[in-house]
Amino acid sequence: MACRDLDGFSTASGGHYEGSIVGASFVRTGLGATDKMCLLLYTDHLEDSPGTISTDDGFLRATSLRPVPQLWQDPLSTFNFGEGRIKNMLYVARGAASDAGPAGDVVVVLSLMVSGDIEVRLLRGAPVASGENENPAGPTNVFGVFALSRSSGSCSF
């Protein structure tokens, strides 16, 4: 999909995407049941400076989405899952210390939806395997799905 086909998702000329976490506990860990997210996305910079992401709990605070440069030359950049998605992209963001645990990187999966909305998945770590010692100083497991819709103005938080 060419970048020009994604221009309608850009917030470069104003607005933002905002929404809540999917409340189902079986697809959420390390994040609050009522957390909200705000996303600024610049589709003309998807490979170098795609935007910022924030959560109302302070875990992400206008945090830059960091592309993995090698990914854009790898078949993983074309990954697809589920229906109704135009494009899926992987980024990394540095989370601050919060209820989600100590500061540390999270993987951010952005899905540009046919509806014009954006789904965002945050993930970090995995539960410790049986018999392994958990590192108490390390980041905790995080997984959450946010459903974002386009809004005018700036974020509500």
DSSP file (Angstrom, degrees, kcal/mol; ACC not computed):
  #  RESIDUE AA STRUCTURE BP1 BP2  ACC     N-H-->O    O-->H-N    N-H-->O    O-->H-N    TCO  KAPPA ALPHA  PHI   PSI    X-CA   Y-CA   Z-CA
    1    1 A M              0   0    0      0, 0.0     5,-0.0     0, 0.0     2,-0.0   0.000 360.0 360.0 360.0 122.7    0.0    0.0    0.0
    2    2 A A    >   -     0   0    0      1,-0.1     3,-1.4     3,-0.0     4,-0.4  -0.332 360.0-116.2 -70.1 151.5    1.6    3.3   -1.1
    3    3 A C  G >  S+     0   0    0      1,-0.3     3,-2.0     2,-0.2     4,-0.5   0.851 113.2  63.9 -56.6 -36.4    2.0    6.1    1.5
    4    4 A R  G >  S+     0   0    0      1,-0.3     3,-0.8     2,-0.2    -1,-0.3   0.796  95.5  59.4 -62.4 -26.0   -0.4    8.3   -0.4
    5    5 A D  G <  S+     0   0    0     -3,-1.4    -1,-0.3     1,-0.2     3,-0.2   0.652 105.5  50.1 -73.3 -14.6   -3.2    5.8    0.2
    6    6 A L  G X  S+     0   0    0     -3,-2.0     3,-2.4    -4,-0.4     4,-0.4   0.434  77.4 102.3-101.4  -2.0   -2.6    6.3    4.0
    7    7 A D  G X  S+     0   0    0     -3,-0.8     3,-1.8    -4,-0.5    36,-0.2   0.799  70.1  67.8 -54.5 -32.9   -2.7   10.1    3.9
    8    8 A G  G 3  S+     0   0    0      1,-0.3    -1,-0.3    -4,-0.2    -2,-0.1   0.676  96.0  56.5 -63.4 -16.5   -6.3   10.2    5.3
    9    9 A F  G <  S+     0   0    0     -3,-2.4    -1,-0.3   103,-0.0    32,-0.2   0.568  83.6 111.4 -89.0 -10.0   -4.9    8.8    8.6
   10   10 A S    <   -     0   0    0     -3,-1.8    32,-0.2    -4,-0.4     3,-0.2  -0.367  47.7-168.2 -71.0 141.2   -2.5   11.7    9.1
   11   11 A T    >   +     0   0    0     30,-3.5     3,-2.0     1,-0.1    31,-0.2   0.171  57.7 112.4-106.2  14.3   -3.0   14.2   11.9
   12   12 A A  T 3  S+     0   0    0     29,-0.4    -1,-0.1     1,-0.3     3,-0.1   0.821  79.4  46.3 -58.0 -32.9   -0.3   16.5   10.5
   13   13 A S  T 3  S-     0   0    0      1,-0.3    -1,-0.3    -3,-0.2     2,-0.2   0.304 130.7 -65.9 -95.0  10.3   -3.0   19.2    9.6
   14   14 A G  S <  S+     0   0    0     -3,-2.0    -1,-0.3     1,-0.2   140,-0.1  -0.473  88.4  65.6 127.8 163.0   -4.7   18.9   13.0
   15   15 A G        -     0   0    0    138,-0.2     2,-0.3    -2,-0.2   137,-0.2  -0.245  53.1-133.8  84.6-175.2   -6.7   16.6   15.2
   16   16 A H  E     -A  151   0A   0    135,-2.4   135,-3.3   138,-0.1     2,-0.4  -0.945  16.9-103.0-163.3 173.2   -5.7   13.4   16.9
   17   17 A Y  E     +AB 150  39A   0     22,-2.4    22,-2.7    -2,-0.3     2,-0.3  -0.949  41.9 172.8-110.1 135.5   -6.9    9.8   17.5
   18   18 A E  E     +AB 149  38A   0    131,-2.6   131,-2.4    -2,-0.4     2,-0.3  -0.996   9.0 126.9-144.5 147.0   -8.3    9.0   20.9
   19   19 A G  E     -AB 148  37A   0     18,-1.9    18,-2.9    -2,-0.3     2,-0.2  -0.985  43.8 -85.2-179.6-178.7  -10.0    6.1   22.6
   20   20 A S  E     -AB 147  36A   0    127,-0.6   127,-2.1    -2,-0.3    16,-0.2  -0.610  41.4 -97.4-106.5 161.4  -10.2    3.6   25.4
   21   21 A I  E     -A  146   0A   0     14,-2.4     2,-0.4   125,-0.2   125,-0.3  -0.465  47.8 -98.8 -71.1 147.3   -8.6    0.3   26.1
   22   22 A V        -     0   0    0    123,-3.7   123,-0.3     1,-0.1     5,-0.1  -0.588  35.6-143.6 -66.8 124.0  -10.6   -2.8   25.3
   23   23 A G        +     0   0    0     -2,-0.4     2,-0.2   121,-0.1    -1,-0.1   0.612  61.4 115.6 -73.4 -14.2  -12.0   -3.7   28.7
   24   24 A A    >   -     0   0    0      1,-0.2     3,-1.7     3,-0.1    -2,-0.1  -0.390  59.0-147.3 -63.8 122.3  -11.9   -7.5   28.5
   25   25 A S  G >  S+     0   0    0      1,-0.3     3,-1.4    -2,-0.2    -1,-0.2   0.735  92.1  68.2 -65.3 -22.6   -9.4   -8.7   31.1
   26   26 A F  G 3  S+     0   0    0      1,-0.3    -1,-0.3     3,-0.0    -2,-0.1   0.621 107.7  38.7 -75.4 -10.0   -8.4  -11.7   28.9
   27   27 A V  G <  S+     0   0    0     -3,-1.7   118,-0.4    -5,-0.1     2,-0.4  -0.003 111.0  71.5-120.9  27.2   -6.7   -9.2   26.5
   28   28 A R    <   +     0   0    0     -3,-1.4     2,-0.3   116,-0.2   116,-0.2  -0.976  47.0 155.4-146.2 128.9   -5.4   -6.8   29.0
   29   29 A T  B     +C  143   0A   0    114,-2.7   114,-2.6    -2,-0.4     3,-0.1  -0.974  68.7  14.0-149.3 141.6   -2.5   -7.0   31.6
   30   30 A G  S    S+     0   0    0     -2,-0.3     2,-0.3   112,-0.2   114,-0.1   0.470 108.0  88.0  77.6   1.8   -0.4   -4.4   33.3
   31   31 A L  S    S-     0   0    0    112,-0.3    -1,-0.2    69,-0.1     2,-0.1  -0.949  83.2-100.8-131.6 151.2   -2.8   -1.6   32.2
   32   32 A G    >   -     0   0    0     -2,-0.3     3,-1.3     1,-0.1   -11,-0.1  -0.341  25.9-121.5 -73.4 152.3   -5.9   -0.2   33.8
   33   33 A A  T 3  S+     0   0    0      1,-0.3    -1,-0.1    -2,-0.1   -13,-0.0   0.647 112.3  38.7 -67.6 -16.5   -9.4   -1.2   32.7
   34   34 A T  T 3  S+     0   0    0    -14,-0.1    -1,-0.3     2,-0.1   -11,-0.1   0.223  82.7 141.9-119.2  14.0  -10.4    2.4   31.9
   35   35 A D    <   -     0   0    0     -3,-1.3   -14,-2.4   -15,-0.1     2,-0.3  -0.217  34.4-154.1 -58.8 145.0   -7.1    3.6   30.4
   36   36 A K  E     -B   20   0A   0    -16,-0.2    20,-1.9   110,-0.1    21,-0.4  -0.846   4.0-154.7-118.7 158.0   -7.3    6.0   27.5
   37   37 A M  E     -BD  19  55A   0    -18,-2.9   -18,-1.9    -2,-0.3     2,-0.4  -0.962   6.0-161.3-134.0 149.2   -4.9    6.7   24.7
   38   38 A C  E     -BD  18  54A   0     16,-2.5    16,-2.5    -2,-0.3     2,-0.4  -0.995  12.4-169.3-128.9 137.4   -4.1    9.6   22.3
   39   39 A L  E     -BD  17  53A   0    -22,-2.7   -22,-2.4    -2,-0.4     2,-0.5  -0.992  14.2-166.0-132.4 131.2   -2.2    9.3   19.1
   40   40 A L  E     - D   0  52A   0     12,-2.5    12,-1.2    -2,-0.4     2,-0.4  -0.980  20.7-170.4-109.0 127.9   -0.7   11.8   16.7
   41   41 A L  E     - D   0  51A   0     -2,-0.5   -30,-3.5   -32,-0.2     2,-0.6  -0.977  18.3-167.3-129.0 130.1    0.3   10.1   13.4
   42   42 A Y    >   -     0   0    0      8,-3.1     3,-2.2    -2,-0.4     7,-0.2  -0.881   4.4-170.8-116.5  96.6    2.2   11.6   10.5
   43   43 A T  G >  S+     0   0    0     -2,-0.6     3,-0.8     1,-0.3    -1,-0.1   0.675  82.7  63.6 -68.2 -17.0    1.8    9.3    7.6
   44   44 A D  G 3  S+     0   0    0      1,-0.2    -1,-0.3   -37,-0.1     3,-0.1   0.467 109.6  42.0 -83.0   1.3    4.5   11.1    5.5
   45   45 A H  G X>  +     0   0    0     -3,-2.2     4,-1.7     5,-0.1     3,-1.3  -0.038  69.2 130.9-132.0  31.5    7.0   10.0    8.1
   46   46 A L  T <4 S+     0   0    0     -3,-0.8    -2,-0.1     1,-0.3    -3,-0.1   0.789  78.8  44.8 -58.4 -28.7    6.1    6.4    8.9
   47   47 A E  T 34 S+     0   0    0      2,-0.1    -1,-0.3    -4,-0.1    25,-0.1   0.516 129.4  17.3 -96.4  -5.3    9.7    5.2    8.5
   48   48 A D  T <4 S+     0   0    0     -3,-1.3    -2,-0.2    18,-0.0    -3,-0.1   0.673 136.9   2.0-133.4 -42.0   11.5    8.0   10.5
   49   49 A S     <  +     0   0    0     -4,-1.7    -3,-0.1    -7,-0.2    -2,-0.1  -0.503  63.8 167.9-151.0  72.2    9.3   10.0   12.8
   50   50 A P        -     0   0    0      0, 0.0    -8,-3.1     0, 0.0     2,-0.3   0.619  50.9 -89.7 -74.5 -14.0    5.7    8.7   12.7
   51   51 A G  E     -D   41   0A   0     14,-0.4    14,-2.6   -10,-0.2     2,-0.3  -0.951  42.4 -66.6 144.4-164.5    4.3   10.5   15.7
   52   52 A T  E     -DE  40  64A   0    -12,-1.2   -12,-2.5    -2,-0.3     2,-0.4  -0.906  27.4-155.3-132.2 158.2    3.6   10.4   19.4
   53   53 A I  E     -DE  39  63A   0     10,-2.1    10,-2.4    -2,-0.3     2,-0.3  -0.993  11.6-179.0-136.5 139.8    1.5    8.3   21.7
   54   54 A S  E     -D   38   0A   0    -16,-2.5   -16,-2.5    -2,-0.4     2,-0.4  -0.973  11.9-157.5-137.3 149.9    0.1    9.2   25.2
   55   55 A T  E >   -D   37   0A   0      5,-3.0     3,-1.7    -2,-0.3   -18,-0.2  -0.963  26.5-126.3-124.5 149.4   -1.9    7.4   27.8
   56   56 A D  T 3  S+     0   0    0    -20,-1.9   -19,-0.1    -2,-0.4    -1,-0.0   0.630 107.1  63.5 -71.1 -12.0   -4.0    9.1   30.5
   57   57 A D  T 3  S-     0   0    0    -21,-0.4    -1,-0.3     3,-0.1    42,-0.3   0.480 113.9-113.5 -88.2  -2.3   -2.3    7.1   33.3
   58   58 A G  S <  S+     0   0    0     -3,-1.7    38,-0.3     2,-0.3     3,-0.1   0.408  85.0 119.7  88.1  -2.7    1.1    8.7   32.4
   59   59 A F  S    S+     0   0    0      1,-0.2    37,-3.3    36,-0.1     2,-0.4   0.916  86.8  26.6 -60.6 -42.4    2.7    5.4   31.2
   60   60 A L  S    S-     0   0    0     35,-0.2    -5,-3.0    -5,-0.2     2,-0.5  -0.992  73.2-175.5-121.8 127.3    3.2    7.1   27.8
   61   61 A R  S    S-     0   0    0     -2,-0.4    -7,-0.2    -7,-0.2     3,-0.1  -0.833  75.3 -45.7-127.5  91.7    3.5   10.9   27.7
   62   62 A A  S    S-     0   0    0     -2,-0.5     2,-0.3     1,-0.2    -8,-0.2   0.910  89.8-179.2  47.1  45.1    3.7   12.3   24.2
   63   63 A T  E     -E   53   0A   0    -10,-2.4   -10,-2.1     1,-0.1    -1,-0.2  -0.578  27.7-113.7 -81.1 132.3    6.2    9.5   23.7
   64   64 A S  E     -E   52   0A   0     -2,-0.3     2,-0.6   -12,-0.2    30,-0.4  -0.413  20.4-127.4 -66.2 136.0    7.8    9.3   20.2
   65   65 A L        -     0   0    0    -14,-2.6   -14,-0.4    -2,-0.1    28,-0.2  -0.768  27.7-151.1 -78.6 124.4    7.0    6.2   18.2
   66   66 A R  B     -F   92   0A   0     26,-3.2    26,-1.8    -2,-0.6     2,-0.1  -0.885   3.4-144.8-106.5 116.5   10.4    4.8   17.2
   67   67 A P        -     0   0    0      0, 0.0    24,-0.1     0, 0.0     3,-0.1  -0.437  13.7-128.9 -73.1 151.6   10.7    2.9   14.0
   68   68 A V    >>  -     0   0    0     22,-0.5     3,-1.6     1,-0.2     4,-0.7  -0.906  21.5-152.5 -96.2 105.7   13.0   -0.1   13.7
   69   69 A P  G >4 S+     0   0    0      0, 0.0     3,-0.9     0, 0.0     4,-0.3   0.837  89.9  53.6 -54.3 -40.5   14.9    0.9   10.5
   70   70 A Q  G >4 S+     0   0    0      1,-0.2     3,-1.4     2,-0.2     4,-0.2   0.765  95.2  71.1 -66.4 -24.9   15.7   -2.7    9.4
   71   71 A L  G X4 S+     0   0    0     -3,-1.6     3,-1.7     1,-0.3     6,-0.6   0.850  87.4  62.3 -61.4 -35.7   12.0   -3.7    9.6
   72   72 A W  G << S+     0   0    0     -3,-0.9    -1,-0.3    -4,-0.7    -2,-0.2   0.650 107.1  45.5 -68.7 -13.4   11.1   -1.6    6.5
   73   73 A Q  G <  S+     0   0    0     -3,-1.4    -1,-0.3    -4,-0.3    -2,-0.2   0.289 102.5  83.6-106.7   6.7   13.4   -3.8    4.4
   74   74 A D  S X  S-     0   0    0     -3,-1.7     3,-2.3    -4,-0.2     4,-0.2  -0.820  86.4-119.0-112.6 148.2   12.1   -7.1    5.9
   75   75 A P  G >  S+     0   0    0      0, 0.0     3,-2.1     0, 0.0    -1,-0.1   0.739 107.8  76.3 -57.0 -21.8    9.1   -9.2    5.0
   76   76 A L  G >  S+     0   0    0      1,-0.3     3,-1.8     2,-0.2    -4,-0.1   0.778  79.7  71.6 -60.5 -24.0    7.8   -8.6    8.5
   77   77 A S  G <  S+     0   0    0     -3,-2.3    -1,-0.3    -6,-0.6    11,-0.2   0.639  95.9  52.5 -66.8 -11.7    6.9   -5.0    7.4
   78   78 A T  G <  S+     0   0    0     -3,-2.1    -1,-0.3    -4,-0.2    -2,-0.2   0.216  79.1 142.7-105.6  13.8    4.1   -6.6    5.4
   79   79 A F    <   -     0   0    0     -3,-1.8     9,-0.4     9,-0.1     2,-0.3  -0.197  26.9-173.2 -60.5 148.0    2.5   -8.6    8.2
   80   80 A N        +     0   0    0      7,-0.1     2,-0.3     0, 0.0     3,-0.1  -0.998   9.9 171.2-142.6 140.8   -1.3   -8.8    8.2
   81   81 A F        +     0   0    0     -2,-0.3     4,-0.1     1,-0.2    -2,-0.0  -0.988  49.3   2.1-149.9 144.2   -3.7  -10.2   10.7
   82   82 A G  S    S-     0   0    0     -2,-0.3     3,-0.4     2,-0.1     2,-0.2   0.205  84.6 -74.4  66.3 167.2   -7.5  -10.1   11.0
   83   83 A E  S    S+     0   0    0      1,-0.2     3,-0.1    -3,-0.1    -2,-0.0  -0.564 103.5  41.4 -95.9 161.5   -9.9   -8.5    8.6
   84   84 A G  S    S+     0   0    0      1,-0.3    30,-2.9    -2,-0.2     2,-0.5   0.575  79.6 125.9  83.8  10.6  -10.6   -4.8    8.1
   85   85 A R  E     - G   0 113A   0     -3,-0.4    -1,-0.3    28,-0.3    28,-0.3  -0.883  37.7-174.7-106.4 131.5   -7.0   -3.7    8.3
   86   86 A I  E    S-     0   0A   0     26,-3.6     2,-0.3    -2,-0.5    27,-0.2   0.870  75.9  -4.0 -84.2 -43.2   -5.4   -1.6    5.6
   87   87 A K  E     - G   0 112A   0     25,-1.1    25,-3.0     2,-0.0     2,-0.4  -0.989  57.4-156.0-154.3 140.4   -1.9   -1.6    7.1
   88   88 A N  E     - G   0 111A   0     -9,-0.4     2,-0.3    -2,-0.3    23,-0.2  -0.960  17.2-175.4-117.9 139.9   -0.2   -2.8   10.2
   89   89 A M  E     - G   0 110A   0     21,-2.5    21,-2.6    -2,-0.4     2,-0.4  -0.986  16.3-141.5-138.0 145.9    3.0   -1.3   11.5
   90   90 A L  E     + G   0 109A   0     -2,-0.3   -22,-0.5    19,-0.2     2,-0.3  -0.903  28.2 159.6-108.7 133.4    5.4   -2.1   14.4
   91   91 A Y  E     - G   0 108A   0     17,-2.6    17,-2.9    -2,-0.4     2,-0.4  -0.853  30.1-129.2-137.6 175.0    7.1    0.6   16.5
   92   92 A V  E     -FG  66 107A   0    -26,-1.8   -26,-3.2    -2,-0.3     2,-0.3  -0.979  20.9-175.4-127.6 143.2    8.8    0.9   19.9
   93   93 A A  E     - G   0 106A   0     13,-2.3    13,-2.6    -2,-0.4     2,-0.8  -0.984  26.8-121.9-136.9 148.7    8.0    3.5   22.6
   94   94 A R  E     - G   0 105A   0    -30,-0.4     2,-0.2    -2,-0.3    11,-0.2  -0.815  28.5-152.7 -93.9 111.1    9.7    4.1   25.9
   95   95 A G  E     - G   0 104A   0      9,-2.8     9,-2.0    -2,-0.8   -35,-0.2  -0.594  10.5-129.7 -82.7 144.3    7.1    3.8   28.7
   96   96 A A        -     0   0    0    -37,-3.3     2,-0.2   -38,-0.3     4,-0.2  -0.425  40.2 -79.6 -83.2 163.3    7.6    5.8   32.0
   97   97 A A  S    S+     0   0    0     -2,-0.1     2,-0.2     6,-0.1    -1,-0.1  -0.472  77.6 125.9 -61.8 132.4    7.4    4.2   35.4
   98   98 A S  B >  S-J  101   0B   0      3,-2.6     3,-2.1    -2,-0.2   -40,-0.1  -0.855  79.3 -55.7-163.7-165.7    3.7    3.8   36.3
   99   99 A D  T 3  S+     0   0    0      1,-0.3    -2,-0.1   -42,-0.3   -69,-0.1   0.733 128.4  67.2 -61.9 -20.6    1.2    1.3   37.4
  100  100 A A  T 3  S-     0   0    0      1,-0.3    40,-0.5    -4,-0.2    -1,-0.3   0.489 119.0-101.8 -77.7  -2.3    2.3   -0.7   34.3
  101  101 A G  B <   -J   98   0B   0     -3,-2.1    -3,-2.6    38,-0.1    -1,-0.3  -0.691  62.6 -17.0 117.1-169.3    5.7   -1.2   36.0
  102  102 A P  S    S-     0   0    0      0, 0.0    38,-0.2     0, 0.0    -7,-0.1  -0.161  84.4 -76.1 -66.6 165.6    9.1    0.4   35.8
  103  103 A A  S    S+     0   0    0     36,-0.1     2,-0.3    -6,-0.1    -7,-0.2  -0.276  74.3 123.9 -58.6 148.1   10.2    2.5   32.8
  104  104 A G  E     -G   95   0A   0     -9,-2.0    -9,-2.8    -3,-0.1     2,-0.1  -0.890  58.4 -66.3 167.4 165.1   11.0    0.4   29.7
  105  105 A D  E     -G   94   0A   0     -2,-0.3     2,-0.3   -11,-0.2   -11,-0.2  -0.380  38.9-168.0 -71.8 146.0   10.3   -0.1   26.0
  106  106 A V  E     -G   93   0A   0    -13,-2.6   -13,-2.3    -2,-0.1     2,-0.4  -0.968  23.8-120.6-126.9 148.3    7.0   -1.5   24.7
  107  107 A V  E     -GH  92 123A   0     16,-3.0    16,-2.1    -2,-0.3     2,-0.5  -0.754  26.8-156.2 -85.2 134.7    6.2   -2.7   21.3
  108  108 A V  E     -GH  91 122A   0    -17,-2.9   -17,-2.6    -2,-0.4     2,-0.6  -0.965   6.1-165.2-116.8 121.5    3.5   -0.7   19.6
  109  109 A V  E     -GH  90 121A   0     12,-2.6    12,-2.2    -2,-0.5     2,-0.5  -0.934   7.3-164.4-107.4 115.3    1.4   -2.3   16.8
  110  110 A L  E     -GH  89 120A   0    -21,-2.6   -21,-2.5    -2,-0.6     2,-0.5  -0.867   2.9-168.7 -99.5 129.5   -0.6    0.2   14.9
  111  111 A S  E     -GH  88 119A   0      8,-2.8     8,-2.3    -2,-0.5     2,-0.6  -0.967  11.6-150.8-119.0 115.0   -3.4   -1.1   12.7
  112  112 A L  E     -GH  87 118A   0    -25,-3.0   -26,-3.6    -2,-0.5   -25,-1.1  -0.765  25.1-146.0 -83.9 118.6   -5.0    1.4   10.2
  113  113 A M  E >   -G   85   0A   0      4,-2.5     3,-1.9    -2,-0.6   -28,-0.3  -0.541  20.6-124.1 -93.9 151.3   -8.6    0.2    9.8
  114  114 A V  T 3  S+     0   0    0    -30,-2.9   -29,-0.1     1,-0.3    -1,-0.1   0.820 112.1  63.5 -56.2 -32.8  -10.8    0.3    6.8
  115  115 A S  T 3  S-     0   0    0    -31,-0.4    -1,-0.3     1,-0.1     3,-0.1   0.623 120.2-108.3 -68.3 -13.7  -13.3    2.2    8.9
  116  116 A G  S <  S+     0   0    0     -3,-1.9    -2,-0.1     1,-0.4    34,-0.1   0.306  85.9 114.0  97.0  -7.6  -10.8    5.1    9.3
  117  117 A D        -     0   0    0     32,-0.1    -4,-2.5    -5,-0.1    -1,-0.4  -0.325  59.9-132.0 -85.6 174.7  -10.2    4.2   13.0
  118  118 A I  E     -HI 112 148A   0     30,-2.1    30,-2.9    -6,-0.2     2,-0.4  -0.999   7.4-154.0-131.6 133.0   -6.9    2.9   14.4
  119  119 A E  E     -HI 111 147A   0     -8,-2.3    -8,-2.8    -2,-0.4     2,-0.4  -0.880  13.7-164.8-100.0 138.7   -6.3    0.0   16.7
  120  120 A V  E     -HI 110 146A   0     26,-2.4    26,-3.2    -2,-0.4     2,-0.5  -0.992   4.6-166.8-126.4 130.0   -3.2    0.1   18.9
  121  121 A R  E     -HI 109 145A   0    -12,-2.2   -12,-2.6    -2,-0.4     2,-0.5  -0.960   3.1-162.8-113.6 131.8   -1.7   -2.8   20.7
  122  122 A L  E     +HI 108 144A   0     22,-2.4    22,-1.7    -2,-0.5     2,-0.4  -0.942  16.7 171.7-108.4 134.0    0.9   -2.4   23.4
  123  123 A L  E     +HI 107 143A   0    -16,-2.1   -16,-3.0    -2,-0.5     2,-0.3  -0.995  10.8 163.7-146.6 142.2    3.0   -5.4   24.4
  124  124 A R  E     - I   0 142A   0     18,-2.4    18,-2.5    -2,-0.4   -18,-0.1  -0.944  53.6 -25.7-154.1 130.0    6.0   -6.0   26.6
  125  125 A G        -     0   0    0     -2,-0.3    -1,-0.2    16,-0.2    17,-0.1   0.033  62.6-113.0  66.2-172.0    7.4   -9.2   28.1
  126  126 A A        -     0   0    0     15,-0.1     3,-0.1    -3,-0.1    15,-0.1  -0.962  40.8 -73.0-154.8 158.8    5.6  -12.4   28.9
  127  127 A P        -     0   0    0      0, 0.0     2,-0.2     0, 0.0    -2,-0.0  -0.258  60.8 -97.9 -56.4 147.0    4.7  -14.2   32.1
  128  128 A V        -     0   0    0      1,-0.1     3,-0.1     4,-0.1     6,-0.1  -0.460  41.7-114.4 -68.4 135.7    7.7  -15.9   33.7
  129  129 A A    >   -     0   0    0     -2,-0.2     3,-2.2     1,-0.1    -1,-0.1  -0.329  43.6 -81.2 -69.0 153.6    7.9  -19.6   32.9
  130  130 A S  T 3  S+     0   0    0      1,-0.3    -1,-0.1    -2,-0.0     3,-0.1  -0.307 118.5  19.2 -55.5 131.3    7.5  -22.1   35.6
  131  131 A G  T 3  S+     0   0    0      1,-0.3     2,-0.3    -3,-0.1    -1,-0.3   0.286  98.8 114.0  89.7 -10.4   10.7  -22.5   37.6
  132  132 A E    <   -     0   0    0     -3,-2.2     2,-0.4     1,-0.0    -1,-0.3  -0.678  67.3-121.6 -92.1 149.1   12.3  -19.2   36.4
  133  133 A N        -     0   0    0     -2,-0.3     2,-0.3    -3,-0.1    -4,-0.1  -0.752  23.7-128.5 -88.7 132.5   12.9  -16.3   38.8
  134  134 A E        -     0   0    0     -2,-0.4     3,-0.1    -6,-0.1    -1,-0.0  -0.608  17.9-124.5 -78.7 139.2   11.2  -13.1   38.0
  135  135 A N    >   -     0   0    0     -2,-0.3     3,-1.3     1,-0.2    -1,-0.1  -0.750  19.4-161.7 -83.0 106.5   13.4  -10.1   37.9
  136  136 A P  T 3  S+     0   0    0      0, 0.0    -1,-0.2     0, 0.0     4,-0.0   0.746  89.1  50.9 -65.1 -21.4   11.8   -7.7   40.4
  137  137 A A  T 3  S+     0   0    0     -3,-0.1     3,-0.1     2,-0.1    -2,-0.1   0.612  96.6  90.2 -88.5 -11.8   13.6   -4.7   38.9
  138  138 A G  S <  S-     0   0    0     -3,-1.3   -34,-0.1     1,-0.2   -35,-0.0  -0.330  90.3 -80.7 -84.5 165.6   12.6   -5.5   35.3
  139  139 A P        -     0   0    0      0, 0.0    -1,-0.2     0, 0.0     2,-0.1  -0.280  47.2-122.3 -61.9 146.8    9.6   -4.3   33.4
  140  140 A T        -     0   0    0    -40,-0.5     2,-0.2   -38,-0.2   -40,-0.0  -0.462  37.0 -81.3 -86.4 163.7    6.3   -6.1   34.0
  141  141 A N        -     0   0    0     -2,-0.1     2,-0.4   -15,-0.1   -16,-0.2  -0.433  50.8-173.5 -64.1 132.2    4.3   -7.8   31.4
  142  142 A V  E     + I   0 124A   0    -18,-2.5   -18,-2.4    -2,-0.2     2,-0.3  -0.998  14.8 157.3-131.7 133.5    2.0   -5.4   29.5
  143  143 A F  E     +CI  29 123A   0   -114,-2.6  -114,-2.7    -2,-0.4     2,-0.3  -0.911  11.1 147.4-152.4 131.1   -0.6   -6.1   26.9
  144  144 A G  E     - I   0 122A   0    -22,-1.7   -22,-2.4    -2,-0.3     2,-0.5  -0.970  31.9-144.1-161.6 148.5   -3.5   -4.0   25.9
  145  145 A V  E     - I   0 121A   0   -118,-0.4  -123,-3.7    -2,-0.3     2,-0.4  -0.968  17.7-166.0-116.7 127.3   -5.7   -3.2   22.8
  146  146 A F  E     -AI  21 120A   0    -26,-3.2   -26,-2.4    -2,-0.5     2,-0.6  -0.937  11.5-149.7-114.9 136.2   -6.9    0.4   22.3
  147  147 A A  E     -AI  20 119A   0   -127,-2.1  -127,-0.6    -2,-0.4     2,-0.4  -0.926  23.8-169.9-105.0 112.8   -9.7    1.4   19.8
  148  148 A L  E     -AI  19 118A   0    -30,-2.9   -30,-2.1    -2,-0.6     2,-0.3  -0.838  10.3-168.8-111.6 140.9   -9.0    4.9   18.6
  149  149 A S  E     -A   18   0A   0   -131,-2.4  -131,-2.6    -2,-0.4     2,-0.2  -0.906  34.2 -97.1-121.9 153.5  -11.2    7.3   16.6
  150  150 A R  E     +A   17   0A   0     -2,-0.3     2,-0.3  -133,-0.2  -133,-0.3  -0.467  44.8 177.6 -72.0 137.9  -10.3   10.5   15.0
  151  151 A S  E     -A   16   0A   0   -135,-3.3  -135,-2.4    -2,-0.2     2,-0.1  -0.954  25.7-117.8-136.9 154.8  -11.2   13.7   16.9
  152  152 A S  S    S+     0   0    0     -2,-0.3  -138,-0.1  -137,-0.2     2,-0.0  -0.436  76.2  16.8 -86.2 167.9  -10.6   17.4   16.3
  153  153 A G  S    S-     0   0    0     -2,-0.1     2,-0.2     3,-0.0  -138,-0.2  -0.265 104.3 -40.2  71.4-157.4   -8.5   19.6   18.6
  154  154 A S  S    S-     0   0    0      1,-0.2  -138,-0.1  -140,-0.1    -2,-0.0  -0.521  76.2 -67.6-103.3 172.9   -6.0   18.3   21.1
  155  155 A C        -     0   0    0     -2,-0.2    -1,-0.2     1,-0.1  -117,-0.1  -0.134  37.5-127.2 -58.4 152.5   -6.2   15.3   23.4
  156  156 A S              0   0    0      1,-0.2    -1,-0.1    -3,-0.1  -138,-0.0   0.508 360.0 360.0 -80.6  -4.3   -8.7   15.4   26.3
  157  157 A F              0   0    0   -103,-0.0    -1,-0.2     0, 0.0  -102,-0.1   0.349 360.0 360.0-135.5 360.0   -5.9   14.6   28.8
